[in-house]
Each structure stands twice: as structure tokens, then as C-alpha cells.
Amino acid sequence: MNQNLNQLPAGLPVPMDDGQAAHLVGMRLPDVSLLSTNGQNFSFNHEKIVIYIYPLTGQPELALTEGWDEIPGACGCTPQACDFSAHYQQCQGLNMRVFGLSTQTSEYQLELKNRLHLPFDLLSNVDFKLKQTLNLPTF
């Protein structure tokens, strides 16, 4: 098991850009409200924000779905969160807010935020509202 949270396991399949997110370039985010791990709703309006979207908040004591690592781009949520955490001050210096986003509940996401000591909140898209509004690709 890979114990370095900042490093991906060797031998993962390389994701290929299939163009399914090309329509997002230059698009303004809709005024959608999502529940945050701070217990408040967050709306995407009039702020500079960075949102990294990840498919799953794993937990150390729970096994991932069989075959998860074979899905291109599926593995790597924890290193991604740690990388955004490491660059959080830089984003703050540019007046940007940082958020992670997944389709799990805020309560479930809070375990990850606390375990990794993330300095930013995670947003819950449990009802797929943002996915549907932006026509985001899924796997």
C-alpha cells in the first residue's frame, strides 16, 4: 500500500483527454448553491475560485471498489487534495478561494478535510446539480 499521500502508485493507467469537458473553457459558473463542509451553502458568484473535482473521498479503513485503480483518472484524489493544500497560500495571495468537490455528503467529506488538515472546504454535489447544470462528464 502506498503510504506517501503526495505520490500516486506506480503503474496507473494514464487518463486521455476525450474532449468531453472542452465546452467548459471560458464558461462562467452558474449560480448554483452547494453545501460546504463548514455547514454553509456556497454559491458560485463573483469570486475567483479554484474547484478541483474528484470522484471519491476514500477512507483508510475502507477498501475502494474493486478495479478502482484501473479507471484512468480515478486514483489520486488524496495527492490532489494534498497538492492544493500545499499551494493554498499561493492561491490566497491571488485572492482565490479553493474548494474540492465530490458527489459525497458533506458529513462524509468532513472526515477527509479533518484527516488531511485541509485549509479549505469541500463542496458536496450529492444531487449532481453542478454536473447536470454544466453537463460534466462522469465515469
C-alpha positions in Angstrom: 0.0 0.0 0.0 1.3 3.5 -0.9 1.9 5.4 2.3 3.1 8.6 0.7 -0.1 10.7 0.3 1.6 13.0 -2.1 2.6 10.3 -4.6 0.5 8.2 -6.9 1.0 4.5 -7.0 3.1 3.2 -9.9 1.5 1.7 -13.0 -1.7 3.6 -13.0 -3.4 4.0 -16.5 -2.8 7.4 -18.0 -6.0 9.4 -18.5 -6.6 10.6 -22.0 -8.4 13.9 -22.8 -11.6 12.8 -24.7 -12.8 16.3 -25.2 -15.9 15.9 -23.1 -15.1 18.9 -21.0 -14.0 21.2 -23.8 -17.2 23.2 -23.6 -16.2 24.4 -20.1 -13.3 26.5 -21.3 -14.2 30.2 -20.7 -17.6 29.3 -19.3 -18.9 31.3 -16.4 -20.0 29.2 -13.5 -23.8 29.2 -12.9 -25.2 30.5 -9.6 -25.5 27.0 -8.1 -25.5 26.6 -4.4 -23.7 23.6 -2.8 -23.3 22.6 0.8 -19.8 23.0 2.2 -18.0 21.2 4.9 -18.3 24.3 7.0 -22.0 23.7 7.2 -23.0 26.6 4.9 -24.2 26.8 1.4 -21.7 28.2 -1.1 -22.8 29.9 -4.4 -20.5 30.4 -7.4 -20.8 34.1 -8.0 -18.5 37.0 -8.4 -15.4 35.4 -6.8 -12.2 34.0 -8.1 -12.3 30.3 -7.2 -10.4 27.1 -7.9 -12.5 24.0 -7.8 -10.9 20.6 -8.2 -13.4 17.9 -8.8 -12.7 14.4 -7.6 -14.8 11.2 -7.8 -14.4 9.7 -4.3 -13.4 10.5 -0.8 -11.8 7.3 0.3 -11.2 6.4 4.0 -8.2 4.5 5.3 -10.2 1.7 6.9 -12.5 1.1 3.9 -11.4 -0.7 0.7 -12.1 1.1 -2.6 -14.4 -0.5 -5.1 -12.7 -3.4 -6.9 -11.0 -2.2 -10.1 -11.0 1.5 -9.0 -7.3 1.9 -9.7 -7.7 0.6 -13.3 -10.1 3.5 -14.1 -8.0 6.2 -15.8 -8.0 9.3 -13.6 -9.9 7.7 -10.7 -7.0 7.2 -8.3 -5.2 10.2 -7.0 -7.8 12.2 -5.0 -5.7 12.4 -1.8 -2.5 13.5 -3.6 -4.6 16.1 -5.4 -6.1 17.4 -2.2 -2.6 17.5 -0.6 -1.2 19.4 -3.6 -3.9 22.0 -3.4 -3.3 22.3 0.4 0.4 22.8 -0.3 -0.4 25.7 -2.7 -3.2 27.1 -0.7 -1.3 30.2 0.5 -0.3 31.0 -3.1 -4.0 30.9 -4.1 -4.9 33.1 -1.1 -2.2 35.6 -2.3 -4.0 35.8 -5.6 -7.4 36.4 -3.9 -8.7 33.0 -5.0 -10.7 30.6 -2.9 -10.1 26.9 -3.2 -12.7 24.1 -3.0 -12.7 20.4 -3.6 -15.9 19.0 -4.9 -17.3 15.4 -5.0 -20.7 13.8 -5.0 -20.5 12.6 -1.4 -22.2 14.2 1.6 -20.5 17.0 3.5 -20.5 14.8 6.6 -18.6 12.1 4.7 -16.2 14.7 3.2 -15.5 16.2 6.6 -13.6 13.1 7.6 -11.1 13.8 4.7 -10.9 17.5 5.5 -10.0 16.8 9.1 -7.7 13.8 8.5 -5.6 15.7 5.9 -5.9 19.0 7.8 -7.1 20.8 4.6 -7.2 24.6 4.9 -10.1 24.8 2.5 -13.6 23.4 2.5 -15.1 20.7 0.3 -18.4 21.1 -1.5 -21.0 18.3 -1.8 -22.6 17.8 -5.2 -24.6 14.8 -3.8 -27.6 15.6 -6.0 -25.4 16.1 -9.2 -26.8 19.6 -9.5 -23.5 21.1 -10.8 -22.9 18.0 -13.0 -26.3 18.5 -14.7 -26.0 22.3 -15.0 -22.6 22.2 -16.6 -23.0 18.9 -18.4 -19.9 17.5 -16.7 -18.6 14.1 -17.9 -18.6 11.3 -15.4 -17.3 7.7 -15.3 
